[in-house]
Amino acid sequence: MNVRVILADDHPVVRAGLRDMLSIDPVIEVVGECSDGAEAVRLAAELRPHVVLMDLRMPETDGVAATAQITEAGSARVLVLTTYDSDSDILRAIEAGAAGYLLKDTPRAQLAEAVVAAARGATVLAPPIAARLVTRVREPKLPSLTAREVEVLGLVARGMSNPEIAGVLGIGEATVKTHLLRTFEKLGVRDRTAAVVTALAKGVLVSPG
């Protein structure tokens, strides 16, 4: 299956460079480009890509607002690709539902791997971003997740759905959901991506690589 991607960046040269970088990978197909967040929302709904590579600072609707709209509609997974790595930018993007956060100096091979991983449901963080989250979120006492809750969350980090996790662990889908809801409560988050990001930052979960 080809991974369909939309590029959202207000700099044409950047979009051209990204298109050239990603076109080398036979699995990735760039199906659309746009220069602002509102257009990204429209194209995502129209073209139904697997991933939107989203810049943060764009005219009209910015990347965070567009990310929230796209993820809420279920149009695509959003992978932020930006030059900005401040705590506030990172947290706003993650809270908006971004599946990952990368910087524009990410090497081509790693970028392609991240796009494919995001399309499969994984959470993708550049090492400097993960380090910032560790500093921002770390607390003296780690959340008391049970071994099963950590196991379930680890499978979520690998992009598995609830039915897939139930099959791997030999438990009911309702039990998986219960484990996740308890995990969300313990970590103080509201969704799967935020749970994975927080658990990674706190050292509760080891990156799936």
C-alpha positions as CSV (number, residue, x, y, z in Angstrom):
1,M,0.0,0.0,0.0
2,N,1.3,3.4,-1.0
3,V,1.4,6.1,1.7
4,R,-0.5,9.1,0.4
5,V,0.9,12.4,1.7
6,I,-0.1,16.1,1.5
7,L,2.6,18.8,2.0
8,A,1.4,21.9,3.9
9,D,4.1,24.7,4.0
10,D,3.9,28.3,2.9
11,H,7.4,28.2,1.3
12,P,7.3,26.8,-2.3
13,V,11.0,25.9,-2.1
14,V,10.5,23.9,1.0
15,R,7.6,22.0,-0.5
16,A,9.7,21.3,-3.6
17,G,12.5,20.0,-1.5
18,L,10.2,17.8,0.5
19,R,8.5,16.4,-2.6
20,D,11.9,15.5,-4.1
21,M,13.1,13.9,-0.9
22,L,10.0,11.8,-0.4
23,S,9.6,10.8,-4.1
24,I,12.8,8.7,-3.8
25,D,10.8,6.3,-1.5
26,P,8.7,4.0,-3.7
27,V,6.1,3.6,-0.9
28,I,5.4,7.3,-0.6
29,E,3.2,9.3,-3.0
30,V,2.7,13.1,-2.6
31,V,-0.9,13.7,-3.7
32,G,-1.3,17.3,-2.8
33,E,0.4,20.6,-1.7
34,C,-0.8,23.7,-0.1
35,S,0.5,26.9,1.5
36,D,-1.9,27.5,4.4
37,G,-3.8,25.6,7.1
38,A,-7.2,26.2,5.7
39,E,-6.2,24.7,2.4
40,A,-4.6,21.8,4.2
41,V,-8.0,21.1,5.9
42,R,-9.8,21.3,2.6
43,L,-7.3,19.1,0.8
44,A,-7.2,16.5,3.6
45,A,-11.0,16.1,3.4
46,E,-11.0,16.0,-0.4
47,L,-8.0,13.7,-1.0
48,R,-8.1,11.6,2.2
49,P,-4.3,11.1,2.5
50,H,-2.7,8.9,5.1
51,V,-0.5,11.7,6.4
52,V,-0.3,15.5,6.2
53,L,3.2,16.9,6.7
54,M,2.3,20.2,8.5
55,D,4.3,23.3,9.0
56,L,3.3,25.3,12.1
57,R,3.6,28.9,11.1
58,M,1.5,29.6,8.0
59,P,-0.9,32.5,7.0
60,E,-4.6,32.3,7.6
61,T,-5.2,29.1,9.6
62,D,-1.9,28.1,11.3
63,G,-0.6,24.6,11.6
64,V,-1.9,23.9,15.1
65,A,-5.5,24.9,14.2
66,A,-5.4,22.9,11.0
67,T,-4.0,19.9,12.8
68,A,-6.9,20.0,15.3
69,Q,-9.5,20.2,12.5
70,I,-8.0,17.4,10.4
71,T,-7.6,15.0,13.3
72,E,-11.0,15.8,14.7
73,A,-12.5,15.0,11.2
74,G,-10.4,11.8,11.0
75,S,-9.2,13.0,7.5
76,A,-5.6,12.0,8.1
77,R,-2.7,11.6,10.5
78,V,-0.8,14.9,11.0
79,L,3.0,14.9,11.3
80,V,4.3,18.3,12.2
81,L,7.5,19.3,10.4
82,T,8.9,22.7,11.5
83,T,11.9,24.7,12.5
84,Y,10.3,25.6,15.8
85,D,11.1,23.5,18.9
86,S,9.9,25.6,21.8
87,D,8.0,23.8,24.6
88,S,4.8,25.8,23.8
89,D,4.9,24.9,20.1
90,I,5.5,21.2,20.8
91,L,2.7,20.9,23.4
92,R,0.2,22.9,21.4
93,A,0.8,20.6,18.4
94,I,0.5,17.4,20.5
95,E,-2.6,18.6,22.3
96,A,-4.1,19.4,18.8
97,G,-3.7,15.7,18.0
98,A,-0.5,15.6,16.0
99,A,0.8,12.1,15.5
100,G,4.4,13.3,15.7
101,Y,6.7,16.3,15.7
102,L,9.9,16.5,13.6
103,L,12.3,19.3,12.8
104,K,13.2,20.4,9.2
105,D,16.8,19.2,9.6
106,T,15.6,15.6,9.8
107,P,17.6,13.5,7.3
108,R,15.7,12.2,4.3
109,A,15.7,8.6,5.3
110,Q,14.4,9.3,8.8
111,L,11.7,11.6,7.4
112,A,10.5,8.9,5.0
113,E,10.5,6.3,7.9
114,A,8.6,8.7,10.1
115,V,5.9,9.3,7.4
116,V,5.4,5.6,6.9
117,A,5.4,5.0,10.7
118,A,2.8,7.8,11.2
119,A,0.6,6.3,8.5
120,R,0.6,3.0,10.3
121,G,-0.5,4.7,13.5
122,A,2.7,5.1,15.4
123,T,3.7,8.2,17.3
124,V,6.9,9.8,15.9
125,L,9.1,12.3,17.8
126,A,12.5,13.7,16.8
127,P,15.1,13.0,19.5
128,P,15.5,16.7,20.4
129,I,11.7,16.9,20.8
130,A,11.6,13.8,23.0
131,A,14.4,15.4,25.1
132,R,12.4,18.6,25.5
133,L,9.3,16.7,26.5
134,V,11.3,14.8,29.1
135,T,12.5,18.1,30.6
136,R,9.0,19.6,30.4
137,V,6.9,16.7,31.7
138,R,9.2,14.6,34.0
139,E,8.0,14.4,37.6
140,P,9.8,12.9,40.7
141,K,7.2,10.2,41.0
142,L,6.3,8.1,38.0
143,P,2.7,7.2,37.3
144,S,1.8,3.9,38.8
145,L,0.8,2.0,35.6
146,T,0.4,-1.7,35.9
147,A,2.5,-4.1,33.9
148,R,-0.5,-4.8,31.7
149,E,-1.3,-1.1,31.2
150,V,2.3,-0.5,30.1
151,E,2.1,-3.5,27.7
152,V,-1.1,-2.2,26.2
153,L,0.3,1.3,25.8
154,G,3.5,-0.1,24.2
155,L,1.3,-1.8,21.5
156,V,-0.6,1.5,21.0
157,A,2.8,3.2,20.4
158,R,3.5,0.6,17.7
159,G,0.3,1.7,15.9
160,M,-2.0,-1.1,16.8
161,S,-5.8,-0.7,17.1
162,N,-7.8,-1.9,20.1
163,P,-8.9,-5.1,18.2
164,E,-5.3,-5.8,17.2
165,I,-4.1,-5.4,20.8
166,A,-6.9,-7.7,22.1
167,G,-5.8,-10.3,19.6
168,V,-2.1,-10.1,20.5
169,L,-2.7,-10.2,24.3
170,G,-5.6,-12.7,24.2
171,I,-8.0,-10.4,26.0
172,G,-11.3,-8.8,25.1
173,E,-11.5,-5.5,23.2
174,A,-13.5,-4.0,26.1
175,T,-10.7,-5.0,28.5
176,V,-8.2,-3.1,26.3
177,K,-10.4,-0.1,26.3
178,T,-10.6,-0.3,30.1
179,H,-6.8,-0.5,30.4
180,L,-6.4,2.6,28.2
181,L,-9.0,4.6,30.0
182,R,-7.3,3.9,33.3
183,T,-3.9,4.8,31.7
184,F,-5.3,8.1,30.4
185,E,-6.5,9.0,33.9
186,K,-3.2,8.1,35.6
187,L,-1.2,10.1,33.0
188,G,-3.6,13.1,33.0
189,V,-4.3,12.9,29.2
190,R,-7.4,12.4,27.0
191,D,-6.2,10.4,24.0
192,R,-3.9,7.7,22.8
193,T,-1.2,9.9,21.2
194,A,-0.9,12.1,24.3
195,A,-0.7,9.0,26.5
196,V,2.2,7.6,24.4
197,V,4.0,10.9,24.3
198,T,3.6,11.5,28.1
199,A,4.7,7.9,28.9
200,L,7.8,8.2,26.7
201,A,8.7,11.6,28.3
202,K,8.3,10.2,31.8
203,G,10.3,7.1,31.1
204,V,7.3,4.8,31.7
205,L,7.5,3.6,28.1
206,V,10.6,2.8,26.0
207,S,10.5,4.1,22.5
208,P,9.4,1.4,20.0
209,G,12.2,2.6,17.7
